[in-house]
Amino acid sequence: MRSIWKGSISFGLVSIPIKVVSATESHSVSFHQVHTTDGGRIRYRKVCELEELEVPREEIGKGFETGDGTTVQLTDSDLAALPLPTAKTVEILGFVPAEDVDPIQLDRSYYLAGDGRSATKPYALLREALKRSGKVAVGKLAMRGRESLGLLRVYENVLALHTMLWPEEIRSVSGVAPEEDVTIREAELDLADTLMETLGELDWSELHDEYREAVEQLVSAKAEGVDTAAAGKEAAAASGKGQVVDLMAVLESSVQAARQSRGEGGGGAAAAGAGGAAEDSDATVHELSRQRGAKKTGGKAAAKAPAKRAAAKTAKTSGGKKTATRTTARTTAKATAGTPGKKATAKPAAKTTSAGKKTAGAKKTAAKTAAAKKTAGARKPAAKTAAKTTAKTAAKKTARTRKSA
């Protein structure tokens, strides 16, 4: 590759002789200007406005117009004599993280090659230092008639130079973004995230200039005498832009198309009509949000579910035991309250037997109440009071029965 600039990199007291070669080349489509009536080429000629004659390249120099309209001629020798330290030197000013440099400042890209054997060791030193630090170098250089900022970084195994625009050359963004307030729903953001995830990573090897290929095919067809006007009209009609009515439906269709292109299947909202597109989109968004939440928790939700069900079951059982205890207490209290009013018609032995049965029943009830207390845990004061009252009433009844016997 032919070098376009020679100089050195000033790295503190280290000087690295370098040659600058272009890192990119343009493959864009270029057209000649022709005379439509006879196909003749239209060319630009450099003509002196005083003599109205074409001037050869070797007689063309540089001129700088001053504020009063006077033109001052400058030669290459004049420019080379400028007291500019960056005229033949890339002067490194500092080192910064790569993310601190916004890509909008980058201009053109070059490779830096060592110029001679003396450049081998310092070239490798700067390259390895940049690799280990993870930073880029920012400096200044004068090339192609102007001084520019430059960014040095490691690309593969070489040093790359990117010329940069000066901060004042970056235009303000004022008035560029939409001024009206726009509300973006979470569902729309979720679907946009899903679309980005579905498209996946970019395969750089598959990228190519489709416009250039189309132009080459068009040229070949016209050279063979094919009428391309009708095909051009059909293509223009097919690519006509329509008004976007439902952003959710468009996002959903994009997701389905991306999945089909990746062989993941489709359907759903892509196959639905326009009327049900919004509903299908919302349903898809809810499902995608649920799946995304499950991925973030990493299975924690699945582990918590059995615990929640067990807790609910325990609470339900505890509530049932509390209800049964209260019912038993009420029943025992009623039976005890009705016993004193009855007349003793049986024999003393029968009364004693009946009293024993009632006493055993009271003890059994008290035992059940105590067991229920242990199972259900702490009860409300009202339940405790009812249990105590039942036990006292049963004891009094037993005492009266024994006395009457």
N, C-alpha and C positions, 0 to 999 in steps of 0.2 A: 504493500500500500504506500502511496506517495505521501510524504509528510507535507503539511501545510504551514507548519510553524516549528521553529527550533529555539530552544532556550534552556532554562534550568528551573528546578524546584528549589526554593530557598526554605529549608527546614531548620530553623535556628542557624547554627554555624555549618550545617550540612548542606552541600550543594549537589543536586542530582541532575546531570545533563539529560535532557529528554528531547524526543521528537513527538509532535502531535499529529495524529492521523484521524481521519473522520471515522466515527464508529457506526454511522448509519448511511443508508443510501435510499434515494427516493425511487419508488416503482409506480408512482402515480401516472395516470393517463395524461398525455400531453397532445395537444392539437396544434396544427399549423393554421395560420390564417391564409385563406385563399380567396381569389376573386371568383365569385359565384358564377359569373357569366362564362369564363373560359378556363377556370381551375388554376390560374396562375398564382404563384406564391406572393403573399404580401410580406415585405421585409421592412425593417426599420433601418434607417440610415442616419448616422450622426453627422448633422450638417451645421456648419458655423453660421450663426444668424447674421453676422456682419458680411461675410463673403457669399453666403448662400451656396457654399460648396461642401461636398462630403469630406470629412476629415479622417485621415487614417488613424489607427489605434495608437501608434507611437507618438503622435502629436497631441494626444489628449492628456491633460494633467488635472490637478486638483485645485479648486478655488473655493475660498470661504467668503461669503457675503456678509459684510458688516451691517451695523444698524442703519447707516445712511445710504445703503444700496451699493456701496463700492465693493468690488470683488478683488480679494487678495489671493494671489497664486501661491500655493505651497508645494514644494517638491518632496520627494521621498527622503532626500538628505535632510531637509528641514525637520521632518517628522522624526527621523532617526536620531537627531541631535537633541530631542526633547529630554530635559532632566527628569525622566520618569523611571523609577526603579523597576516598574513592572513591564518595561518595554520588551525585555527578553527574559523575564523571570516571573514564575508563578510564586508570588510571595504569600506564604501561609500565615494567616492572621490568628487562627485558633482552631480548636477541635470541639465539636458539639455533637450531641446525639442526632442520629439521622432523622428521628421523628420531629425534631425542632425546625426542620427546613420544610416549608410547604411546597409541594410539587408545582404550584402555580408559578414559582420563581424560576424553575428550571427552563433553560432555553435549548441549547444544542449539546450533543454528546460527542465525546472524543475518547480515543485510547491514547495513553501515554506510554511510549516505548523508551527504554534506556538508550542513550546515544553514546555508544562506545563501551569498552570494558570497564572504564572507571565508574560507570553508572550502576554496575551490577550489584555491588554490596549495599550502597545507600538506597537503591531502588527497592531491594528486598527488605531492608530494614524498615522503611516507611510502610510498605505493604503489610508486613507482619504486625507492626505496631497498630495499624488501623484495624486489622483483623481481631487482635486480642482485646482492644479497647471497645470494639463495637461502635466506634464513632466515625464521623466524617470530618475532613479538613475543609475549612473555608478560607479562600485566599483571593488575591486580585492578580489580574494579568491584562496586558494590552495586546490585543490580537485583532487583525482585520480592521484596522483603523479606529479602534475604540478600546477603552479600558472597561473590563467587565469583572464582576464577581465570579468566582469559580468554586465548584464543589468537587473535592477529590474523594473517591471511595474505591473500595476493592470490588471489582466485577470479575467473577471466576478467579483467575490467577493474575490479573493485570490491574494496573491503576487506571481508573476511568476519570475523566474530567467532564463536568457538566457546567457550561457557562450559565450564569444566572442573571436575572434582571435586577436592577437596582430597586430598592423599596419604593422610590418615587415613580417607578415605571409601572407599578401595579395599580390599576384603576380602583376607585372606590366601588363597593357593591351597592351603594345607595341607589334606590329606585329600581333595582334589578329583581328582587324577590317580590311575590304578590303582596299587595298592600292590604287587601281585605282579610278579615279574620276567617280562619278555616278551622273547623272542628274535626278532628280525626278520632274515630271511635276505636276502642280497644280491639273490637272484632276485626276491623279493617287492618290494624297493625298486626294482629295475630295471623291473618290470612297472608299479608305481605311477607311476614317472616317465614311462613310455610312455603310460599312460592320461592323465596331465596334458598331455603333448605332443599327444596325439590330440584331446583336447577343444578345444585351441587357445585363441585369445583370446576374451574375452567381448564380445559385442555388446550394449551397454547399451540400445540402442533396442528390442530384442526382449523386454526384461524387463517383466512386468506381473503384477498381482495376480490369480492364478487363483482363489484362494479367494473373493474378492469377486465375480468373474464367476459362479462356481458358485452362490453364494448368490442372486444376482440371477436366475439361471435357475430356481432352486428356487422363489423367490417367485412368478415369473411362472407356473410350472407349477401351483402350488397355487392361485393366483388363478383359473386356468382350470378348476379342478376335477380336475386330473390326480392319480391316486394315485401318490405318490412313495415309498411305504413299501417296495414290492417292489424298486424300483431301488436304493434305499438299502441294502437287505440284500445285493444282488448286488455292489454296489461295495465294501461292507465286507468281504465274503468274498474278493473279488479282491485287495484290498489287505492281506490278512492277512500278518503277518510270520512268516517261517520261520527256522529256526536255520541260521546260516552254518556249514557243515561244512568246506568247502575254500576257504580264502581265495584261493589261487592260481587256482582255477577261477572264482571270482566276479570277480577282477580281469581274467582273460582274457576272460570274457564281456562285461565292461564295455568293454574295449578294442575287441572286435569290434563291439559295438553302436554305440560312438562312431564307428568307421570307417564303418559302414554308414550312419549318419545323415549323415555328411559326403560320402557318395557314393564312398567308396574301396573298396567291396566288402567281403565278409566271408567266412565259412566257417571252416575250421580247427576250433579248439576250440569255437566257438559251435555248430557243427553236430554235433559229436561227442557221444557219450553220456557219462553220468556216470563210467563206468569208465575211459575214456581221457582224461578232462579234465585230470588232473594231468600225464600224459605230454605231451599237446599243449601245456600251459602251459609246462612246462620247456623243450620244444623251441623254443617261441616266445621264451621269455626268453633262451635262448642266442643265437638269431638276432638278437634286438633288441640284446643286449649287443655282439655282433660288429659290427653296423651302427653302434652308437653309438661304439665304439672306432675304427672306420674314419673316422667323421666328425671325431673329435677329433684324430687324427694328421694329417688333411688330405692324405692320399695318400702319406705317408711310408712306410707299410708296403708299398705297391705299388712304390715305388722301390727299397726294400731287397731285395725278393724276387729280381729278376734277379741282383743282386750276390751274394746267398747261393747261388743256383744255380751261378753261374760259379765261385765259390770252391770249392764242393763238387766240381765237374767237374775243376778244376785239381788239387785234392787227390787225386782218384781217379786221374788221369793220372800224377801224380807217383809215387803208390804203385805203379802198374803198371810204370813205368820202373824203379823201385827193384827190383822183383821180377825183371824181365827181366835187369837187370845182375847181380844175385846169381846167377841161374841160369846165365848165360854164364860167370861167374867159376868156378863149380863145375865146369861142363863142361870148360873149358879146363884147369883144374887136374888133372882126372882124365886127360885125354888126354896131358898133359905127364908126369904121374907114370908112365903105362904105357909110354911110349916107350923109356926106357933099357933095359928088360929084354928088348926084342926083339932077335933076331939079325939081323945085316946080311947079307942074302942077295943083294941086288941089286948091280949094278955100281957103281963109284964115281960115274959120271955120274948114275945113277939115284938114288943116295943124296943127291947134291948137289941134284938137282931136288926130291926129296922134302923135303929140309931147307929148301930155298928156299920151297916151298909152305907148310911148317909155320911158317917165319919170317914169311912174309907174312900167314898166318892169325893168328899171334900179334900182329903189328903192327895188323892190322885189328881184332882183339879189343880191343887196348889203346886204339885210336882210338875205338871204340864206347864203351868204358868212360869215356874222357875226356868224350865228348859227353854220355853219360848223366849224368856228374857236373855238367856245366854246366846241363843241363835240370832235373834234380831238385833242384839246390841242394846244400846241405851234407848229407853222409851221416853215418851212424853210424860210429864208429871201427872197428867190425868190418868194415863194407863197404870202408872205405879200406884196411884191412890186407889183406883178401882180394885187392883189385885190385893192390896193390903186390907181393904174393906171386906172383900170376899173371904179372906182367911180369918179375920176377926169374927165375922158373922157365923162362919162354919164352926169355929171354936165355941162360941156362945151357945149355939144350937146343940152341940154335943153335950155341953155341961148341963143344960136344962133337961135333955133327954135322960141323962144318967140320974139326975135328981128325981125326976118323976118315976123312974124305974125303982 
